[in-house]
Amino acid sequence: MIRKQSEQNIAKKNLRNGHGEVIMRNLISGDAELLGKGRLLAHMTLLPGDSIGEHAHEGDGELFYILKGHPTYNDNGNWVTLEPGDFTVCYDGESHCIQNNTEEPVEFIALILYSK
């Protein structure tokens, strides 16, 4: 399968009661494209001041790979500033959030995989 950039669904959403909106370029169309192993693979953009609110994962986990910018990330209550090339994992039963407190856009790949 090949999905050209022009075929990818782009949405702006407020996620998990964060501030502003996330620009989400869905790289897959449903969990069948992840072979039933997950439900999200997306290129995300947070503009300055935007965030994804804190939330816990139940039955799945989420991975972020930072492409651009320096977001602030909450890993189970531990705040860390990330940079391009950093990788985060929020396992089943854990919580996290991500914020862009800078003047530049933040871009990252998000992947949600089922834990069972």
C-alpha positions as CSV (number, residue, x, y, z in Angstrom):
1,M,0.0,0.0,0.0
2,I,1.1,3.5,-0.8
3,R,-0.7,6.6,0.5
4,K,0.4,9.8,-1.1
5,Q,0.5,13.0,0.9
6,S,-2.4,14.3,-1.0
7,E,-4.5,11.3,0.1
8,Q,-3.8,11.8,3.8
9,N,-6.7,13.1,6.0
10,I,-5.8,16.3,7.8
11,A,-7.9,17.5,10.8
12,K,-7.6,20.2,13.4
13,K,-8.8,19.0,16.8
14,N,-8.8,20.0,20.4
15,L,-7.4,16.9,22.1
16,R,-7.9,15.9,25.7
17,N,-9.0,19.4,26.8
18,G,-5.6,20.9,25.8
19,H,-5.2,24.5,24.7
20,G,-5.9,25.3,21.1
21,E,-5.9,22.7,18.4
22,V,-3.6,20.0,17.1
23,I,-3.1,19.7,13.4
24,M,-3.3,16.0,12.8
25,R,-2.2,14.4,9.5
26,N,-3.5,10.8,9.7
27,L,-1.1,8.4,8.1
28,I,-3.4,5.5,8.4
29,S,-7.2,5.0,8.0
30,G,-8.3,2.9,10.9
31,D,-6.8,0.1,12.9
32,A,-7.0,-2.5,10.1
33,E,-4.1,-0.7,8.5
34,L,-2.0,-1.3,11.7
35,L,-3.0,-5.0,11.4
36,G,-5.4,-4.7,14.4
37,K,-2.4,-3.8,16.6
38,G,-3.2,-0.1,17.1
39,R,-5.5,2.8,16.2
40,L,-3.4,5.8,15.4
41,L,-0.3,6.7,13.3
42,A,-0.2,10.5,12.7
43,H,2.0,13.4,12.0
44,M,1.0,16.0,14.6
45,T,1.7,19.7,14.7
46,L,1.3,21.9,17.8
47,L,1.5,25.6,17.0
48,P,2.8,28.0,19.7
49,G,0.6,27.9,22.8
50,D,-1.2,24.7,21.8
51,S,-1.2,21.4,23.7
52,I,-2.7,18.0,24.1
53,G,-4.2,17.8,27.6
54,E,-3.1,15.3,30.3
55,H,-4.7,11.9,29.9
56,A,-4.2,8.3,30.9
57,H,-3.9,5.3,28.6
58,E,-6.0,2.2,29.3
59,G,-5.7,-0.8,27.0
60,D,-3.2,0.9,24.8
61,G,0.0,2.9,24.9
62,E,1.3,5.9,22.9
63,L,4.7,6.7,21.5
64,F,5.9,10.1,20.3
65,Y,8.9,10.8,18.1
66,I,9.9,14.5,18.0
67,L,10.7,15.8,14.6
68,K,10.8,19.6,15.1
69,G,10.7,22.0,18.0
70,H,11.2,21.8,21.8
71,P,7.9,20.7,23.4
72,T,7.4,20.3,27.2
73,Y,6.3,16.8,28.0
74,N,4.7,15.5,31.2
75,D,5.7,11.8,31.8
76,N,3.6,10.7,34.8
77,G,4.1,14.0,36.6
78,N,7.7,14.5,35.5
79,W,8.1,17.6,33.2
80,V,10.8,17.4,30.6
81,T,11.8,19.6,27.6
82,L,12.2,17.5,24.5
83,E,14.2,18.1,21.3
84,P,14.2,16.7,17.8
85,G,15.1,13.0,17.9
86,D,13.7,12.4,21.3
87,F,11.3,9.5,21.8
88,T,8.7,9.0,24.5
89,V,6.6,6.0,25.5
90,C,3.4,6.2,27.6
91,Y,2.5,2.6,28.6
92,D,-0.9,1.2,29.5
93,G,-2.0,2.6,32.8
94,E,0.3,5.7,32.6
95,S,-0.5,9.3,31.8
96,H,1.1,12.1,29.8
97,C,0.6,15.4,28.0
98,I,2.6,17.6,25.6
99,Q,2.7,21.4,25.3
100,N,4.3,23.9,22.9
101,N,5.4,26.8,25.1
102,T,7.8,28.1,22.4
103,E,7.4,30.5,19.5
104,E,8.0,27.8,16.9
105,P,5.8,24.9,15.7
106,V,6.4,21.5,17.2
107,E,6.1,18.4,15.0
108,F,6.0,14.8,16.0
109,I,4.9,11.3,15.0
110,A,2.3,9.7,17.3
111,L,1.6,6.0,17.4
112,I,-1.0,4.3,19.6
113,L,-0.7,0.6,19.9
114,Y,-3.1,-1.8,21.8
115,S,-1.5,-3.4,24.8
116,K,-3.3,-6.7,24.4
